[in-house]
Amino acid sequence: METAVYKSKKSFKEAKLVEVLSASAERIAPLCPSFGKCGGCSLQHTNYANQVKIKEGYVRELLDKFCPDIAPCSMSPSQWNYRNKMEFSFFHRSGAGLDLGLHEKNEFNRYFPVPPCSICDEDFLDAAQKIKDFALASGLPVYDKRSNEGFYRHLVLRKGIRTGQLLVNLVVASPDFRKELFGPLVEALKGKVSSFYLTINGSVSDVVQADEVRLLHGVEMIEEALEVKGKRYLFSISPFSFFQTNTLGTEKLYEAVLELGNFKSSDSVLDLYCGTGTIGIVIAPCVKKVLGVEQVAQAVENAELNKKKNNLENVSFEAGTLEKWVKSAVPGELDVIILDPPRGGLSGKVIDFVLKCAPEKIIYVSCNPATLARDLSDIAQKSGYRAVKMAVLDMFPQTYHVETVTLLTK
């Protein structure tokens, strides 16, 4: 193949494909016509078995030196239409007016229309089309970040894959409108949508955030169910709750946590970056007690609700930024610490706190092998803990992302 380098650094170069001179046997025709332009997928041009092979190779290249036992990468139960959450942006398309889509590849101010989309739940496409048609017919303009004017900003769709419940969150820039404006849209989606929210976001930032949230139709939260090791757990999902985007893949991820953790009924567990409490709730029946810590207050509220929904009394949650929480925390004697940080990984303060607690086991759930490698190196330099086993899971088919679960012991 012929490539062109567009970024050159001391330790790496980035290039784009110019022409395929001789196609590999592993190359296939992408399913989605948007592939190559839309930034959502990056591996549709190779068969799924090879995608998993690529991801496993990437993990081993970075982490072989830190862990002697890395399992083969497991496949996602679903390769297509697996995402239970999608975030679309309204934009102005030349010659067509208002449109709805995803960011173009490597672009922050350019978008590609949807439908189609091959990785989101199929129900999202019908809802997105109806909402796009409504927005276009309303005559209200797309929000412009440069002038801070306009109305329509984002559309966030969420679904309980095992419950079938669908949540719509339409994000607009201004609170100045009549509620009746959205009556026809709500009516058109009734019977298909469990919750319809309108979020007011007056910030110049392109991030979906809320100045005000209004429930126009349905229940406050939808439900999702996870089936892990023969047990069924229920979770409430609000418009801004964190929940893994691949429901069936999440079940396999939590099975890996249970298997590597090999928890005992006498274990005291600290779950850092616990989000809405999903991991802590799944392991709670196996242990003595779980304390979850999460910086997003609303997530902790959801976690408390999920705890009650699953009739658990040995789980508790605290809200606080981890870097601040670890300064004054006195969690008592701990047997296991679970870490599930965002892509940026762990800070030095959190690592020092974990090592000071000296648990029997550390379970590190990571969605970024690069920051995991950095953190495992830091832990090894500061302590006697070493990674002894690692599970590798494909939670994001058709993309380059991969999830790992690592067991560390002294």
Steps between C-alpha positions, in 0.01 A plus 500: 500500500600863454478735799566867567643617833307797642649512852861430594617486862822380664358163601228440240347605170136513389404431141187465287433245230535636147452185293473122547753353258446137597213405730561268793297181522365642826358812333123504442244750375372714790135447589427869561517742203624770739815306589818697445320833531315460829724493807300232682663187356856421392515122436199417283732429207627176658312190613402472864739216585786717377374801699526293818846380396613861445373606842663208678828577322479862610441400864786248495740747340441746784442269796685170451792630706269581792282187509611137441148368439293692245195312379393504132267787416137393536248599236202725559168313505377750238713644222239739356229726647638438850521855637238586764588871490566742216568872499422682175560864408272732304687688228437711192571312177561707191208473260290294743455721807468340842638148534598253772817294520836407643836671482701438187824312555762721671271803476335700778293739291391277214236228513367204304122433486321208666318275429671273407703369793598135534604486866211674676182321604260475207221678691721809517494547124122526477485739797787711363331531160167608651671757723712632213189537279317680782790739564527581130125565470496720813705768324716560807873525421798290599712643783816675378796480742672801346207742534341326801167517318250240386290230662564128430828361643509125570292185514590232755327161474523222759343154514466215743603217268350231723189703593432674168447837669611805299602844633515809279689811617471794260753773582420858401672832561216722620230472767283744304242282324149373551471150642223438247760518224610146578149357543483349149845343536417348838176366353683349202744318730245380758491123528864480388662730755490444877652840590521825303723770649580851389835632624584871491872563442607862471873429521729585209676166553407222259467252788150378586422656837193635672389839629152354533340160433129462427312169477238543227370144491528167678697370797794676663740210438510200275618161622773268376563145617834319517519122523831396657588147614136396515385805701288786364564858612287806423634852450328836456640726229438876497591737213851559636575166671819318411437148374719283278390538138499127414250328729575138404873573498470653847363171630815326376717777647348457846533122473873558444512722813334224703729229363824691550387635837410154633323682783442353846198554724730667756643757255475875558513676162567861398365589154661821370348687205183299565268704276140389555619206710474223241820308586450533876140379473597199288771385745306585818333156532848341506663715770455640850472868403570747218572873518475685170643848439409722203552870433171562313232562764212402271672168427517430873127578529438249221725247675296528821183445299654198325606356835138513622370366170716190547416459871860530619602619846876436495579775244550870576608794285675832554531801271830681459785575264739208546809719541328687786327196649821300542657780710267443794357155433521236772339200326622246757653164421449409136534168319436620143512837324328532161610779267298602193635845406424705187730480197760725666575229757608552860664802661808457717297589811250222438777247432678599823175462695430154355851381584472644853180298554698185408205281393547133424385561140459791260261466205568762231232542230634710213373625165842637401798260478744791468411660835471154657861429397610830654316428826625139527854629455447762771350243739787257440760770567333607826400163643517123492169469313514332159240421236448123498198449271321706238175455311463680166149575371368661186225730620511725192483305170588690182709749704859484628396511868555200730431424867723315749461364853828449690562320827792628711633332812804554721 
